[in-house]
Amino acid sequence: MRAVWPLLGYLAGVFALGAALAYPVYGLLDFWWNDAPPFHKVVHRTLKLSALMLLWPLMHGMGLFSRRQWGYGTTSGSFATGVSLGMLFGIGSLGFVVIGLVLLDVRVLTSLPEMTPTAFVVVLGKALAAGLVIGLIEETWFRGALFSVVSRDSHLLRAVWVTAVLFAAVHFIRADAVIVPLDPTWSDGFVVIANSFYLFADTAFIDSFLALVAAGFLLGLMRQHKGHIAYCIGVHAGWVVVIKTAQKVSEVNKDSPFAFLVGSYDGVIGYLACVVFGLLSVAYYELAVKRTTAGSTDD
């Protein structure tokens, strides 16, 4: 697959540039505000910045220029409809998981009984805003640009798998393993990056990792079937809304006999979410992707 080398080069470039930018960015923040965030948090943000900055060179180098190849190949009206419908699907699917966790006493409602309607609306509003921003950025990255890069010279299902695994892996890159003193040097960014993969050796996160792979696979199937990322953005945003709302109004009951159904990542996704996302992926493939593929072959 010819896309492997550009993709690996892109990932290497992201880590190298993110590490190199951390020190000067930290210096600028400390100069202007005299109260820069901890250095490891700056590294985490420069990693994200580098990932976005290097997307265009990656796409340009592979001859991928169009809106469609970035995942935006539809009208504005259809795109807005797709985001809205996707959000309903995302809220409904992960909401089903959360309801199940509450019924199984895995998550216990804490602040919800005392929360006023106004306070609850504020919680939902903040969760919605965060969901739309996260969904837009991450889906443009994974199911937009990277999906086009991988699928250019390979089977579409391979692009679904590759982007799903990358999507899950990125969530477990943490820059907080090395707490750098207040006077970092140029090399400290690389030290932080080198130690940011420690969660990959922690078996406690396997269930959350598998759930994110299953979630990414479902989103990839939607990207393949629809030809754009509108539904992906909406579904992703809906999931974020449910997770952030659940975290505000409930907490994990570690004494529940079914506590193994949620992972340590966010207290919502885990084996139960993995099964639900997996079943939804199978259903979506059989009822939508496979039929569309068969129809195109018949034509």
Sequence and secondary structure as in RCSB ss.txt:
>XXXX:A:sequence
MRAVWPLLGYLAGVFALGAALAYPVYGLLDFWWNDAPPFHKVVHRTLKLSALMLLWPLMHGMGLFSRRQWGYGTT
SGSFATGVSLGMLFGIGSLGFVVIGLVLLDVRVLTSLPEMTPTAFVVVLGKALAAGLVIGLIEETWFRGALFSVV
SRDSHLLRAVWVTAVLFAAVHFIRADAVIVPLDPTWSDGFVVIANSFYLFADTAFIDSFLALVAAGFLLGLMRQH
KGHIAYCIGVHAGWVVVIKTAQKVSEVNKDSPFAFLVGSYDGVIGYLACVVFGLLSVAYYELAVKRTTAGSTDD
>XXXX:A:secstr
 TTHHHHHHHHHHHHHHHHHHHHHHHHHHHHHHS    HHHHHHHHHHHHHHHTHHHHHHHTT  STTTTT  S 
HHHHHHHHHHHHHHHHHHHHHHHHHHHHTTSEEE STTT  HHHHHHHHHHHHHHHHHHHHHHHIIIIIIIHHHH
HTTS HHHHHHHHHHHHHHHTT  S SS   SS  TTHHHHHHHTTTGGGG GGGHHHHHHHHHHHHHHHHHHHH
HSSSHHHHHHHHHHHHHHHHHHHHEEE TTSTTGGGS TTTSS SHHHHHHHHHHHHHHIIIIIHHHHHHHHH 
